[in-house]
Amino acid sequence: MPIILSYPQLGVLGQVGKVIVSASTTEVISSTAIEDMLTAAQLLAEQHRDAIEAPFHKQETRFSCVPTCLRMILIRVMIFPRSS
């Protein structure tokens, strides 16, 4: 399965790696090295820098980024839920 870098306002920027997961055990069989994924993500981010930064430069109020910030918080909570 591809590992994709995306941004809420821009959508998919591109693939940064791959992961193969066993359907029967849900165990990761192989994946792109994290260092390689970070390098690919940095290259994509640099290629799309103007588009990535544009929403923050166009803010009309200091609260314009609240919907995006809330989305990022919700995603983090869903991916890394607190254990009780």
C-alpha positions as CSV (number, residue, x, y, z in Angstrom):
1,M,0.0,0.0,0.0
2,P,1.3,3.5,-0.8
3,I,2.0,6.0,2.0
4,I,0.8,9.4,0.8
5,L,1.6,12.9,1.9
6,S,-1.4,15.2,1.9
7,Y,-2.6,18.5,3.3
8,P,-6.3,19.4,4.1
9,Q,-6.5,22.3,1.7
10,L,-4.4,20.8,-1.1
11,G,-5.2,17.2,-1.1
12,V,-2.6,14.6,-2.2
13,L,0.9,15.9,-2.8
14,G,2.4,12.5,-3.6
15,Q,3.7,9.1,-2.5
16,V,6.5,9.1,0.1
17,G,6.8,5.3,0.6
18,K,5.1,1.9,0.7
19,V,4.1,-0.6,3.3
20,I,3.1,-4.2,3.0
21,V,0.8,-5.6,5.7
22,S,-0.2,-9.2,6.1
23,A,-3.9,-9.6,5.6
24,S,-4.2,-12.5,8.0
25,T,-2.0,-11.2,10.9
26,T,-2.1,-7.4,10.3
27,E,1.7,-7.6,10.8
28,V,3.9,-5.2,8.8
29,I,5.9,-7.4,6.4
30,S,8.0,-4.6,4.9
31,S,8.0,-0.8,4.5
32,T,10.0,2.0,3.1
33,A,12.6,3.2,5.6
34,I,11.4,6.1,7.7
35,E,14.5,8.2,6.7
36,D,13.6,7.7,3.1
37,M,9.9,8.6,3.7
38,L,11.0,11.8,5.6
39,T,13.4,12.7,2.7
40,A,10.6,12.2,0.1
41,A,8.1,14.2,2.2
42,Q,10.6,17.1,2.6
43,L,11.1,17.1,-1.2
44,L,7.4,17.2,-1.9
45,A,6.8,19.9,0.8
46,E,9.5,22.0,-0.8
47,Q,8.0,21.5,-4.3
48,H,4.6,22.7,-3.0
49,R,5.8,25.2,-0.4
50,D,3.9,28.2,-1.9
51,A,0.6,26.3,-1.9
52,I,1.2,24.9,1.6
53,E,2.0,28.3,3.1
54,A,-0.7,30.3,1.1
55,P,-3.6,29.6,3.4
56,F,-1.6,30.9,6.4
57,H,-0.6,34.1,4.5
58,K,-4.2,34.8,3.5
59,Q,-5.7,34.6,7.0
60,E,-8.2,37.4,7.6
61,T,-8.4,36.8,11.4
62,R,-6.2,35.2,13.9
63,F,-8.7,32.4,14.2
64,S,-8.8,31.4,10.5
65,C,-6.7,28.3,11.0
66,V,-9.0,26.9,13.8
67,P,-10.8,24.3,11.5
68,T,-7.5,23.0,10.2
69,C,-6.0,22.9,13.7
70,L,-9.0,21.0,15.1
71,R,-8.8,18.5,12.2
72,M,-5.2,17.9,13.0
73,I,-6.0,17.4,16.7
74,L,-8.8,15.0,15.9
75,I,-6.6,12.9,13.6
76,R,-3.9,12.7,16.3
77,V,-6.5,11.6,18.9
78,M,-7.9,8.9,16.5
79,I,-4.4,7.6,15.6
80,F,-2.9,7.8,19.1
81,P,-5.8,7.4,21.6
82,R,-5.1,7.8,25.3
83,S,-5.0,4.6,27.1
84,S,-7.0,4.6,30.4
